[in-house]
Amino acid sequence: MANAPDNKLTSSSSELDLDRPNLEDYLPSGSMQEPRGKLRLRDLLDISPTLTEAAGAIVDDSFTRCFKSNPPEPWNWNVYLFPLWCLGVVIRYGILFPTRLETRISVVSNKSTCWFSYVVRNIVLPFTLLHLDISLMMGYLMHLNLICRVLVLTLGWIIFLSSFIPVHFLLKGNDKLRKKLELVTLANKRTSPWLSSIQRCLVELICSFFVASWTGVVKYHGPRPSRRPQQVFVANHTSMIDFIVLEQMTAFAVIMQKHPGWVGLLQSTILESVGCIWFNRTEAKDREIVARKLRDHVQGADNNPLLIFPEGTCVNNHYTVMFKKGAFELGCTVCPIAIKYNKIFVDAFWNSKKQSFTMHLLQLMTSWAVVCDVWYLEPQTLKPGETPIEFAERVRDIISLRAGLKKVPWDGYLKYSRPSPKHREQK
């Protein structure tokens, strides 16, 4: 009698096995004849493509990415941007939010006697100064904005000149003191002279104050440039502030047109200390001198990185004109830099024919902010069989693609040429 239940279990299990699929029917022929043993290398190689695809699908999940919120990049962690961001928080939560909330409640309830509407209108709004005229308030804010920026720039000049004048002028004429400081530098095993390092830091400092006076929101992408021999940096050109935006991060030695007035004074005193080179477009001899200075500069290991704007003139940041080949026939590595300005608050293009640089700076200082992106791109070298002109066009393609600019086949120097009187009469 004890074997009866066992027989029932055995029969029931056999009936269940009949319903199960036969695994041998799904296996390739001859696979069941192989003896079971250790996992072979051939088996691992057979499943490796499947594992690779599975791992790639997990890492690069393009489906989930479509429904994932992307937090904005932080932009306000700055000495001068963070206080403005805090002021914006006060305005948004102290003025805009109560106003919108009170308007919404009034529309929904259609009763001015609503208790919450009464509280907002009679308690919150007086403390947020909403009874002032909006246009008058905006006028006060604009004047306060300009005054604060002038104070920031003035403070920057005071700090800069109080340090630069002793370093540049007093030590420049005192050879004994300079040699003594250089001996201290060598004793500390520093690679760069003490005097030039101080001047480089001061130039970066004053450029940072200039950017702060515009409330510049500049994002730098890519590795920061370093001082190396046999390399030159090239960038698209929109305004003279391109140099200031790049100089606040790295002290470049720039090739620039000689300007009159206070800009020329800064060129001959402050910017000359970092190795900048000046030229005049109308002088043919300057081209030969500048070409020789360029070759000498890129050979020095201790010189500041060389920056060239190969377009030769300011373009409106929508297009790129032809690049001059001078920077591309030096036989060194070319490091492209793409600069793109956002016109949400102000147009950073400097039209030198209609506006002086002083008025251009004043326009930037009276705007809300100057928003800009800077990309340090991959270095490029001359390919075998490639001419300097083709090299320049290839680098222009890289910069235009990164900054979203359109290429046009025009020489930027045509901007400074005038048609002959005979041609005007014919027209």
JODA-V933176 format. One record per pair of residues at least 24 apart in sequence whose C-alpha atoms are under 10 Angstrom apart, sorted by the first residue. I is the first residue (numbers start at 0). J is the second residue. D is the distance in whole Angstrom. If there is no record, write none. Layout:
# JODA-V933176
i=(I & I)
j=(J & J)
d=(D & D)
This chain:
# JODA-V933176
i=(74 & 74 & 74 & 75 & 77 & 77 & 78 & 79 & 79 & 79 & 79 & 79 & 79 & 79 & 80 & 80 & 80 & 80 & 80 & 83 & 89 & 90 & 92 & 93 & 93 & 93 & 93 & 93 & 94 & 94 & 94 & 94 & 94 & 94 & 95 & 95 & 97 & 97 & 97 & 98 & 98 & 98 & 98 & 141 & 141 & 141 & 142 & 144 & 144 & 144 & 144 & 144 & 144 & 144 & 145 & 145 & 145 & 145 & 145 & 145 & 145 & 146 & 146 & 146 & 147 & 147 & 148 & 148 & 148 & 148 & 148 & 148 & 148 & 148 & 149 & 149 & 149 & 149 & 149 & 149 & 150 & 151 & 151 & 151 & 151 & 151 & 152 & 152 & 152 & 152 & 152 & 152 & 152 & 152 & 152 & 153 & 153 & 153 & 154 & 154 & 155 & 155 & 155 & 155 & 155 & 155 & 155 & 155 & 156 & 156 & 156 & 156 & 157 & 158 & 158 & 158 & 159 & 159 & 159 & 159 & 159 & 159 & 159 & 159 & 160 & 160 & 160 & 162 & 162 & 162 & 163 & 163 & 163 & 163 & 163 & 163 & 164 & 166 & 166 & 166 & 166 & 167 & 167 & 167 & 167 & 167 & 167 & 167 & 168 & 170 & 190 & 191 & 191 & 191 & 192 & 194 & 195 & 195 & 195 & 195 & 195 & 195 & 196 & 196 & 198 & 198 & 198 & 198 & 198 & 199 & 199 & 199 & 199 & 199 & 199 & 199 & 199 & 199 & 199 & 200 & 200 & 200 & 200 & 200 & 201 & 201 & 201 & 202 & 202 & 202 & 202 & 202 & 202 & 202 & 202 & 202 & 202 & 203 & 203 & 203 & 203 & 203 & 203 & 203 & 203 & 203 & 204 & 204 & 204 & 204 & 205 & 205 & 205 & 206 & 206 & 206 & 206 & 206 & 206 & 206 & 206 & 206 & 207 & 207 & 207 & 207 & 207 & 207 & 208 & 208 & 209 & 209 & 209 & 209 & 209 & 209 & 210 & 210 & 210 & 210 & 210 & 210 & 210 & 210 & 211 & 211 & 211 & 212 & 212 & 212 & 212 & 212 & 212 & 212 & 213 & 213 & 213 & 213 & 213 & 213 & 213 & 213 & 213 & 213 & 213 & 214 & 214 & 214 & 214 & 214 & 214 & 214 & 214 & 215 & 215 & 215 & 215 & 215 & 215 & 215 & 215 & 216 & 216 & 216 & 216 & 216 & 216 & 217 & 217 & 217 & 217 & 217 & 217 & 217 & 217 & 217 & 218 & 218 & 218 & 218 & 218 & 219 & 219 & 219 & 219 & 219 & 219 & 219 & 219 & 219 & 220 & 220 & 220 & 220 & 220 & 220 & 220 & 221 & 221 & 221 & 221 & 221 & 221 & 222 & 222 & 222 & 222 & 223 & 223 & 223 & 223 & 224 & 224 & 224 & 224 & 224 & 224 & 224 & 225 & 225 & 225 & 225 & 225 & 226 & 226 & 226 & 226 & 226 & 226 & 226 & 226 & 226 & 227 & 227 & 227 & 227 & 227 & 227 & 227 & 227 & 227 & 228 & 228 & 228 & 228 & 228 & 228 & 228 & 228 & 228 & 228 & 228 & 228 & 229 & 229 & 229 & 229 & 229 & 229 & 229 & 229 & 229 & 229 & 229 & 229 & 229 & 230 & 230 & 230 & 230 & 230 & 230 & 230 & 230 & 230 & 230 & 230 & 230 & 230 & 230 & 230 & 230 & 231 & 231 & 231 & 231 & 231 & 231 & 231 & 231 & 231 & 231 & 231 & 231 & 231 & 231 & 231 & 231 & 231 & 232 & 232 & 232 & 232 & 232 & 232 & 232 & 232 & 232 & 232 & 232 & 232 & 232 & 232 & 232 & 233 & 233 & 233 & 233 & 233 & 233 & 233 & 233 & 233 & 233 & 233 & 233 & 233 & 233 & 233 & 233 & 233 & 233 & 234 & 234 & 234 & 234 & 234 & 234 & 234 & 234 & 234 & 234 & 234 & 234 & 234 & 234 & 234 & 234 & 234 & 235 & 235 & 235 & 235 & 235 & 235 & 235 & 235 & 235 & 235 & 235 & 235 & 235 & 235 & 235 & 235 & 235 & 235 & 235 & 235 & 235 & 235 & 235 & 236 & 236 & 236 & 236 & 236 & 236 & 236 & 236 & 236 & 236 & 236 & 236 & 236 & 236 & 236 & 236 & 236 & 237 & 237 & 237 & 237 & 237 & 237 & 237 & 237 & 237 & 237 & 237 & 237 & 237 & 237 & 237 & 237 & 237 & 237 & 238 & 238 & 238 & 238 & 238 & 238 & 238 & 238 & 238 & 238 & 238 & 238 & 239 & 239 & 239 & 239 & 239 & 239 & 239 & 239 & 239 & 240 & 240 & 240 & 240 & 240 & 240 & 241 & 241 & 241 & 241 & 241 & 241 & 241 & 241 & 241 & 242 & 242 & 242 & 244 & 244 & 244 & 244 & 245 & 245 & 245 & 245 & 246 & 249 & 249 & 250 & 250 & 250 & 250 & 250 & 251 & 251 & 251 & 251 & 251 & 251 & 251 & 252 & 252 & 252 & 252 & 252 & 252 & 252 & 252 & 253 & 253 & 253 & 253 & 253 & 253 & 253 & 254 & 254 & 254 & 254 & 254 & 254 & 254 & 254 & 254 & 255 & 255 & 255 & 255 & 255 & 255 & 256 & 256 & 256 & 261 & 262 & 262 & 273 & 273 & 273 & 274 & 274 & 274 & 274 & 275 & 275 & 275 & 276 & 280 & 280 & 280 & 286 & 289 & 290 & 290 & 290 & 293 & 293 & 293 & 294 & 294 & 294 & 294 & 294 & 297 & 297 & 297 & 297 & 298 & 306 & 306 & 306 & 307 & 308 & 309 & 309 & 309 & 310 & 310 & 310 & 310 & 310 & 311 & 311 & 311 & 312 & 312 & 312 & 312 & 312 & 312 & 312 & 312 & 312 & 313 & 313 & 313 & 313 & 313 & 313 & 314 & 314 & 314 & 314 & 315 & 315 & 315 & 315 & 315 & 315 & 315 & 316 & 316 & 316 & 316 & 316 & 316 & 316 & 316 & 316 & 316 & 316 & 317 & 317 & 317 & 317 & 317 & 317 & 317 & 318 & 318 & 318 & 318 & 318 & 318 & 318 & 319 & 319 & 319 & 319 & 319 & 319 & 319 & 319 & 319 & 319 & 319 & 319 & 320 & 320 & 320 & 320 & 320 & 320 & 320 & 320 & 320 & 321 & 321 & 321 & 321 & 321 & 321 & 321 & 321 & 321 & 321 & 321 & 322 & 322 & 322 & 322 & 322 & 322 & 322 & 322 & 322 & 322 & 323 & 323 & 323 & 323 & 323 & 323 & 324 & 324 & 324 & 324 & 324 & 324 & 324 & 325 & 325 & 325 & 326 & 326 & 326 & 327 & 327 & 327 & 327 & 327 & 327 & 327 & 327 & 327 & 327 & 328 & 328 & 328 & 328 & 328 & 328 & 329 & 330 & 330 & 330 & 331 & 331 & 331 & 332 & 332 & 332 & 332 & 333 & 333 & 333 & 333 & 333 & 333 & 333 & 333 & 333 & 334 & 334 & 334 & 334 & 334 & 334 & 334 & 335 & 335 & 335 & 335 & 335 & 335 & 335 & 335 & 335 & 335 & 336 & 336 & 336 & 336 & 336 & 336 & 336 & 336 & 336 & 336 & 336 & 337 & 337 & 337 & 337 & 337 & 337 & 337 & 337 & 337 & 337 & 337 & 337 & 337 & 337 & 338 & 338 & 338 & 338 & 338 & 338 & 338 & 338 & 338 & 338 & 338 & 339 & 339 & 339 & 339 & 339 & 339 & 339 & 339 & 339 & 339 & 339 & 340 & 340 & 340 & 340 & 340 & 340 & 341 & 341 & 341 & 341 & 341 & 342 & 342 & 342 & 342 & 343 & 343 & 343 & 343 & 344 & 344 & 344 & 345 & 345 & 346 & 347 & 352 & 352 & 372 & 373 & 373 & 374 & 374 & 374 & 376)
j=(216 & 217 & 218 & 216 & 211 & 216 & 211 & 151 & 208 & 211 & 212 & 214 & 215 & 216 & 211 & 214 & 215 & 216 & 368 & 214 & 127 & 127 & 127 & 123 & 124 & 126 & 127 & 128 & 123 & 124 & 126 & 127 & 128 & 129 & 127 & 129 & 123 & 124 & 127 & 123 & 124 & 127 & 129 & 365 & 366 & 367 & 365 & 212 & 213 & 214 & 364 & 365 & 366 & 367 & 212 & 213 & 361 & 364 & 365 & 366 & 367 & 212 & 364 & 365 & 212 & 364 & 208 & 209 & 211 & 212 & 213 & 214 & 364 & 365 & 209 & 212 & 213 & 361 & 364 & 365 & 212 & 208 & 209 & 211 & 212 & 213 & 205 & 206 & 207 & 208 & 209 & 210 & 211 & 212 & 213 & 208 & 209 & 212 & 205 & 208 & 204 & 205 & 206 & 207 & 208 & 209 & 211 & 212 & 204 & 205 & 208 & 209 & 205 & 201 & 204 & 205 & 198 & 200 & 201 & 202 & 203 & 204 & 205 & 208 & 201 & 205 & 269 & 197 & 198 & 201 & 197 & 198 & 200 & 201 & 202 & 269 & 269 & 194 & 195 & 197 & 198 & 194 & 195 & 197 & 198 & 268 & 269 & 272 & 268 & 194 & 301 & 300 & 301 & 302 & 301 & 272 & 272 & 273 & 274 & 301 & 302 & 303 & 250 & 273 & 250 & 269 & 270 & 272 & 273 & 246 & 249 & 250 & 251 & 269 & 270 & 272 & 273 & 274 & 303 & 247 & 248 & 249 & 250 & 273 & 247 & 250 & 269 & 243 & 246 & 247 & 249 & 250 & 251 & 269 & 270 & 272 & 273 & 243 & 244 & 245 & 246 & 247 & 248 & 249 & 250 & 251 & 246 & 247 & 248 & 250 & 243 & 246 & 247 & 240 & 242 & 243 & 244 & 245 & 246 & 247 & 248 & 250 & 243 & 244 & 245 & 246 & 247 & 248 & 243 & 247 & 240 & 243 & 244 & 247 & 360 & 364 & 240 & 243 & 244 & 247 & 363 & 364 & 368 & 369 & 364 & 368 & 369 & 360 & 361 & 363 & 364 & 365 & 368 & 369 & 360 & 361 & 362 & 363 & 364 & 365 & 366 & 367 & 368 & 369 & 370 & 363 & 364 & 365 & 366 & 367 & 368 & 369 & 370 & 244 & 363 & 364 & 367 & 368 & 369 & 370 & 371 & 341 & 368 & 369 & 370 & 371 & 372 & 244 & 245 & 339 & 340 & 369 & 370 & 371 & 372 & 373 & 370 & 371 & 372 & 373 & 374 & 244 & 245 & 248 & 338 & 371 & 372 & 373 & 374 & 375 & 336 & 337 & 372 & 373 & 374 & 375 & 376 & 336 & 373 & 374 & 375 & 376 & 377 & 374 & 375 & 376 & 377 & 248 & 249 & 374 & 375 & 248 & 249 & 250 & 251 & 304 & 334 & 375 & 249 & 250 & 251 & 303 & 304 & 250 & 251 & 299 & 300 & 301 & 302 & 303 & 304 & 305 & 297 & 298 & 299 & 300 & 301 & 302 & 303 & 304 & 305 & 296 & 297 & 298 & 299 & 300 & 301 & 302 & 303 & 304 & 305 & 331 & 332 & 294 & 296 & 297 & 298 & 299 & 300 & 304 & 305 & 329 & 330 & 331 & 332 & 333 & 296 & 297 & 298 & 304 & 305 & 306 & 326 & 329 & 330 & 331 & 332 & 333 & 334 & 378 & 379 & 380 & 293 & 296 & 297 & 304 & 305 & 306 & 307 & 326 & 327 & 329 & 330 & 331 & 332 & 333 & 334 & 335 & 378 & 304 & 305 & 306 & 307 & 308 & 309 & 326 & 332 & 333 & 334 & 335 & 336 & 375 & 376 & 378 & 305 & 306 & 307 & 308 & 309 & 310 & 322 & 326 & 327 & 333 & 334 & 335 & 336 & 337 & 391 & 394 & 395 & 398 & 306 & 307 & 308 & 309 & 310 & 322 & 334 & 335 & 336 & 337 & 338 & 373 & 374 & 375 & 394 & 395 & 398 & 307 & 308 & 309 & 310 & 311 & 312 & 313 & 314 & 316 & 318 & 319 & 320 & 322 & 335 & 336 & 337 & 338 & 339 & 395 & 398 & 399 & 402 & 404 & 307 & 308 & 309 & 310 & 311 & 312 & 313 & 314 & 315 & 316 & 319 & 320 & 337 & 338 & 339 & 348 & 349 & 308 & 310 & 312 & 313 & 314 & 315 & 316 & 317 & 318 & 319 & 338 & 339 & 340 & 346 & 347 & 348 & 349 & 350 & 312 & 313 & 314 & 315 & 316 & 347 & 348 & 349 & 350 & 351 & 356 & 359 & 312 & 313 & 347 & 348 & 349 & 351 & 356 & 359 & 360 & 347 & 348 & 349 & 356 & 359 & 360 & 308 & 313 & 338 & 339 & 340 & 347 & 348 & 371 & 373 & 306 & 307 & 308 & 338 & 371 & 372 & 373 & 306 & 336 & 338 & 373 & 306 & 303 & 304 & 274 & 303 & 304 & 305 & 306 & 275 & 302 & 303 & 304 & 305 & 306 & 307 & 276 & 296 & 302 & 303 & 304 & 305 & 306 & 307 & 277 & 303 & 304 & 305 & 306 & 307 & 308 & 278 & 289 & 293 & 305 & 306 & 307 & 308 & 309 & 311 & 279 & 306 & 307 & 308 & 311 & 312 & 280 & 311 & 312 & 357 & 356 & 357 & 302 & 303 & 304 & 302 & 303 & 304 & 305 & 303 & 305 & 306 & 305 & 311 & 412 & 415 & 325 & 325 & 325 & 326 & 329 & 325 & 326 & 329 & 326 & 328 & 329 & 330 & 331 & 329 & 330 & 331 & 332 & 331 & 334 & 335 & 336 & 335 & 336 & 391 & 395 & 411 & 395 & 409 & 410 & 411 & 412 & 410 & 411 & 412 & 349 & 350 & 351 & 410 & 411 & 412 & 413 & 414 & 415 & 348 & 349 & 350 & 351 & 411 & 414 & 348 & 349 & 350 & 411 & 340 & 346 & 347 & 348 & 349 & 350 & 404 & 340 & 341 & 342 & 346 & 347 & 348 & 399 & 402 & 403 & 404 & 405 & 348 & 399 & 402 & 403 & 404 & 405 & 406 & 399 & 402 & 403 & 404 & 405 & 406 & 407 & 395 & 396 & 398 & 399 & 404 & 405 & 406 & 407 & 408 & 409 & 410 & 411 & 395 & 405 & 406 & 407 & 408 & 409 & 410 & 411 & 412 & 388 & 391 & 392 & 395 & 406 & 407 & 408 & 409 & 410 & 411 & 412 & 388 & 390 & 391 & 392 & 394 & 395 & 408 & 409 & 410 & 411 & 387 & 388 & 391 & 392 & 410 & 411 & 386 & 387 & 388 & 389 & 390 & 391 & 392 & 387 & 388 & 391 & 387 & 390 & 391 & 380 & 381 & 386 & 387 & 388 & 389 & 390 & 391 & 392 & 394 & 381 & 386 & 387 & 388 & 390 & 391 & 387 & 380 & 381 & 387 & 379 & 380 & 381 & 378 & 379 & 380 & 381 & 376 & 377 & 378 & 379 & 380 & 381 & 390 & 391 & 394 & 375 & 376 & 377 & 378 & 379 & 380 & 394 & 374 & 375 & 376 & 377 & 378 & 379 & 394 & 395 & 397 & 398 & 373 & 374 & 375 & 376 & 377 & 378 & 394 & 397 & 398 & 401 & 402 & 372 & 373 & 374 & 375 & 376 & 395 & 397 & 398 & 399 & 400 & 401 & 402 & 403 & 404 & 371 & 372 & 373 & 374 & 375 & 398 & 399 & 401 & 402 & 403 & 404 & 370 & 371 & 372 & 373 & 374 & 398 & 399 & 401 & 402 & 403 & 404 & 369 & 370 & 371 & 372 & 373 & 402 & 368 & 369 & 370 & 371 & 372 & 368 & 369 & 370 & 371 & 367 & 368 & 369 & 370 & 368 & 369 & 370 & 369 & 370 & 370 & 371 & 414 & 415 & 402 & 401 & 402 & 398 & 401 & 402 & 401)
d=(7 & 9 & 8 & 8 & 10 & 9 & 9 & 9 & 10 & 7 & 9 & 7 & 9 & 10 & 9 & 7 & 8 & 8 & 10 & 9 & 9 & 8 & 10 & 8 & 9 & 9 & 6 & 10 & 9 & 8 & 9 & 6 & 8 & 7 & 9 & 10 & 7 & 7 & 9 & 9 & 8 & 10 & 9 & 7 & 9 & 9 & 9 & 10 & 10 & 10 & 9 & 7 & 9 & 8 & 9 & 9 & 9 & 7 & 6 & 9 & 10 & 10 & 10 & 10 & 8 & 10 & 9 & 9 & 8 & 5 & 7 & 8 & 7 & 9 & 10 & 7 & 10 & 10 & 8 & 10 & 9 & 7 & 8 & 7 & 6 & 10 & 8 & 10 & 10 & 6 & 6 & 9 & 8 & 6 & 9 & 9 & 10 & 9 & 10 & 8 & 8 & 6 & 9 & 9 & 6 & 8 & 10 & 10 & 10 & 7 & 8 & 9 & 10 & 9 & 9 & 9 & 10 & 10 & 6 & 8 & 10 & 7 & 6 & 10 & 9 & 9 & 10 & 9 & 9 & 8 & 8 & 7 & 10 & 7 & 9 & 8 & 10 & 7 & 9 & 8 & 7 & 8 & 9 & 9 & 7 & 9 & 8 & 8 & 9 & 8 & 8 & 10 & 7 & 9 & 9 & 10 & 8 & 8 & 10 & 10 & 10 & 10 & 10 & 9 & 9 & 9 & 9 & 7 & 7 & 10 & 9 & 6 & 9 & 10 & 9 & 8 & 6 & 10 & 9 & 9 & 10 & 9 & 8 & 10 & 10 & 9 & 9 & 10 & 8 & 8 & 9 & 7 & 10 & 7 & 8 & 9 & 8 & 9 & 10 & 9 & 6 & 4 & 7 & 7 & 6 & 9 & 9 & 7 & 9 & 10 & 9 & 9 & 8 & 9 & 9 & 5 & 7 & 9 & 6 & 5 & 9 & 10 & 8 & 8 & 10 & 8 & 5 & 8 & 10 & 9 & 9 & 7 & 9 & 9 & 9 & 9 & 9 & 7 & 7 & 8 & 10 & 9 & 10 & 8 & 9 & 9 & 10 & 9 & 10 & 8 & 6 & 9 & 9 & 10 & 8 & 9 & 9 & 6 & 5 & 8 & 7 & 8 & 6 & 6 & 9 & 9 & 8 & 10 & 9 & 7 & 5 & 6 & 9 & 9 & 9 & 10 & 9 & 6 & 5 & 6 & 8 & 10 & 7 & 6 & 5 & 6 & 8 & 8 & 10 & 10 & 9 & 8 & 6 & 5 & 6 & 7 & 8 & 6 & 5 & 6 & 8 & 10 & 9 & 9 & 10 & 9 & 6 & 5 & 6 & 8 & 10 & 10 & 8 & 6 & 5 & 6 & 8 & 10 & 9 & 6 & 5 & 7 & 9 & 9 & 7 & 9 & 9 & 8 & 8 & 10 & 7 & 9 & 7 & 10 & 9 & 8 & 9 & 8 & 8 & 10 & 10 & 9 & 7 & 10 & 9 & 10 & 7 & 7 & 7 & 6 & 5 & 9 & 9 & 9 & 8 & 6 & 8 & 8 & 8 & 7 & 10 & 9 & 6 & 6 & 6 & 5 & 8 & 8 & 9 & 8 & 10 & 9 & 9 & 9 & 9 & 5 & 6 & 8 & 8 & 10 & 10 & 9 & 8 & 5 & 6 & 9 & 10 & 6 & 9 & 7 & 7 & 10 & 10 & 9 & 9 & 5 & 5 & 6 & 7 & 9 & 10 & 10 & 9 & 10 & 7 & 7 & 5 & 6 & 7 & 7 & 9 & 9 & 10 & 7 & 6 & 5 & 6 & 9 & 9 & 7 & 6 & 5 & 6 & 9 & 10 & 9 & 9 & 6 & 5 & 6 & 7 & 9 & 10 & 9 & 8 & 6 & 5 & 6 & 7 & 9 & 10 & 8 & 9 & 7 & 6 & 5 & 6 & 9 & 10 & 9 & 9 & 9 & 8 & 7 & 5 & 7 & 9 & 10 & 9 & 6 & 5 & 6 & 7 & 10 & 10 & 9 & 10 & 9 & 8 & 9 & 6 & 7 & 7 & 9 & 9 & 9 & 8 & 8 & 9 & 7 & 9 & 9 & 9 & 7 & 6 & 6 & 9 & 8 & 7 & 8 & 9 & 10 & 9 & 6 & 8 & 7 & 8 & 7 & 5 & 6 & 8 & 8 & 8 & 10 & 9 & 8 & 10 & 9 & 10 & 10 & 10 & 8 & 5 & 5 & 6 & 6 & 9 & 10 & 10 & 8 & 9 & 9 & 10 & 7 & 5 & 7 & 9 & 9 & 6 & 8 & 8 & 9 & 7 & 5 & 5 & 8 & 9 & 9 & 9 & 10 & 8 & 9 & 9 & 7 & 10 & 8 & 10 & 10 & 8 & 9 & 9 & 10 & 10 & 9 & 9 & 10 & 8 & 10 & 10 & 9 & 10 & 10 & 10 & 9 & 10 & 9 & 9 & 9 & 10 & 9 & 9 & 9 & 9 & 8 & 10 & 9 & 8 & 10 & 6 & 7 & 9 & 10 & 8 & 9 & 6 & 5 & 6 & 6 & 9 & 7 & 9 & 8 & 6 & 6 & 5 & 6 & 9 & 8 & 9 & 8 & 6 & 5 & 6 & 8 & 8 & 9 & 9 & 8 & 7 & 6 & 7 & 9 & 10 & 9 & 9 & 8 & 8 & 9 & 10 & 7 & 9 & 9 & 9 & 9 & 9 & 8 & 7 & 10 & 8 & 7 & 9 & 9 & 9 & 8 & 9 & 10 & 10 & 9 & 10 & 10 & 10 & 8 & 9 & 9 & 9 & 8 & 8 & 10 & 10 & 7 & 9 & 10 & 8 & 10 & 8 & 10 & 9 & 9 & 10 & 10 & 10 & 10 & 9 & 9 & 10 & 10 & 10 & 8 & 6 & 9 & 9 & 7 & 7 & 10 & 10 & 9 & 10 & 6 & 7 & 10 & 8 & 9 & 7 & 7 & 7 & 8 & 8 & 10 & 7 & 8 & 8 & 8 & 10 & 9 & 8 & 5 & 8 & 8 & 10 & 7 & 9 & 10 & 9 & 8 & 7 & 10 & 9 & 9 & 7 & 9 & 10 & 9 & 9 & 8 & 5 & 6 & 9 & 8 & 10 & 9 & 5 & 5 & 6 & 7 & 8 & 9 & 9 & 7 & 6 & 6 & 5 & 6 & 9 & 9 & 10 & 9 & 9 & 9 & 6 & 5 & 6 & 5 & 6 & 6 & 10 & 10 & 8 & 8 & 8 & 8 & 7 & 6 & 6 & 5 & 7 & 10 & 8 & 10 & 6 & 7 & 9 & 7 & 10 & 9 & 8 & 9 & 9 & 8 & 7 & 9 & 9 & 9 & 9 & 6 & 6 & 9 & 8 & 6 & 9 & 8 & 9 & 9 & 9 & 10 & 8 & 9 & 8 & 9 & 5 & 8 & 9 & 7 & 6 & 10 & 9 & 9 & 9 & 6 & 9 & 9 & 9 & 9 & 8 & 8 & 9 & 9 & 7 & 8 & 6 & 6 & 5 & 8 & 10 & 9 & 6 & 5 & 6 & 9 & 10 & 10 & 8 & 8 & 7 & 6 & 4 & 6 & 9 & 9 & 8 & 7 & 5 & 7 & 7 & 8 & 7 & 8 & 8 & 7 & 7 & 6 & 5 & 6 & 9 & 10 & 10 & 9 & 7 & 9 & 9 & 8 & 6 & 5 & 7 & 7 & 10 & 8 & 5 & 8 & 9 & 7 & 6 & 9 & 10 & 7 & 6 & 5 & 7 & 9 & 8 & 10 & 9 & 6 & 10 & 10 & 9 & 6 & 5 & 7 & 9 & 10 & 10 & 9 & 6 & 8 & 9 & 8 & 6 & 4 & 6 & 9 & 9 & 10 & 8 & 5 & 6 & 8 & 10 & 8 & 7 & 9 & 9 & 9 & 9 & 8 & 6 & 7 & 8 & 7 & 8 & 10 & 9 & 9 & 9 & 9 & 10 & 9 & 9 & 8 & 8 & 9)
